[in-house]
Amino acid sequence: MKIKRTFRTLAISVLAIVCTVGCTHAQSSHGSTSKYVDLTEAAERSVNSVVYIKTEFTQKTPEWDDFFGGTIWEHFFGMAPSAYPVQAAGSGVIVSPDGYIITNNHVVADAVKTTITLNDKREYNGTIIGTDPSADLALIKIDAKNLPYVEFANSDSVKLGEWVLAVGNPMNLTSTVTAGIISAKARQLELGSKGATEESYLQTDAAVNSGNSGGALVNASGKLVGINTAIASGNGYYTGYSFAIPSNIVKKIYFDLKEYGRVQKAYLGVSIMELNASLAEEYGLDDVRGVYVADVDENGAAAKNDFQEGDVIISIDEHPVNSLAEVRGVLKTKSPGDKVKVSIIRNKEKYNKNVTLLNNKGTTELLRNDYD
């Protein structure tokens, strides 16, 4: 029996079809004018770079409980998943002409066979190069040349209200595009009893549904700003909120998986708390900004640069940080050995510290396998 894969309460997916034209308003010194944003070229550029991924599994794994168990599964199929056999489907994005494809880890995790179908109907066997379960990303390679691919945009430059397209294969409808805007940046998602995700997401109102996990979120120029990953939904269908992993994080993980087979994660070596008005008053802080350093790892990068409990970090590498998601969003684009400027407030005075980030072993060495 063939079984199609659905998603968690914060379900995972991507799009629907659009060649729409959005309207934004630009202000000039001569008055207010209207400017139409034509998204047709962005759709044409990106749709051929998004692939359909079909996977086969030999047994049920713990990830089924995360993404297929409970009310969502019963809502779609009226039954619990059987252990054998299992098929799943999702989307992926070609990011190089020689066949490297980025998708979500949950699309391919534990698969014994991965089949990639291009928009022109060609099929290839896919090889999983590496995965990063914590970021829910995976890298696949197919044996092909001169493929259409999407270029990475700088997701730090994405603006609230900017038009974007989501491209993927929702509900088994291939090559589908939907339009929306960037609704928020640096979102952190709560997964019930599993707590908060480790990712820092872009939020968009572009419609996504099950089957589109791993698809592309592109800007009006057709460049990749994110990988569509989740929807906020109680029934598994799109209800107005969807989330994408920012392209700067995707690009870094893509490079690491391609070069090293695993992600080289950088750590600052602090435990932090988000500030609010009451905590700021309790700690005698003048402003409700930044993140509060609650503890310093004695073997971490922060300790080597004289960080102290009670410091307030206000920016990392010139990026203002006011939440855990924003801190993670910056650090996930860095590698051990990278130098960053960290601005802190201590006793109402501002200090800048030039910090060399370390790995989880307290060094700048490359880690080559999961046992390092």
DAFENJO-V424403 format. One line per field, one symbol per residue. psi: psi as a letter, one per 40 degrees, with the letter a starting at -180 (. if undefined). A space follows every 50 residues. Layout:
# DAFENJO-V424403
psi=???
This chain:
# DAFENJO-V424403
psi=hhhhhaiidgihaaaihhfihihihihieeahiihhhheddddddddeeh ihhhiiieihidddddeeiaddddddefiihidiihiiiaiihheieeeh hhaidedeheiehhhhhideeiiihihhdiigddefiihihigiifiiii ihihedehihehhihhhagifehifihiiaihdiifihihfbeeaiieih ihhiehhiiieeheiihiaeeeiheihhdiihieeeiheehiiihidddd dddddddddeeihghiidfihiiiiaddddddefidigiaihhdihheei dddeffiiheihhdihfehhheiddddddddeeiiheihihhhihhfeih ihhhhhiiaeefieihheiee.
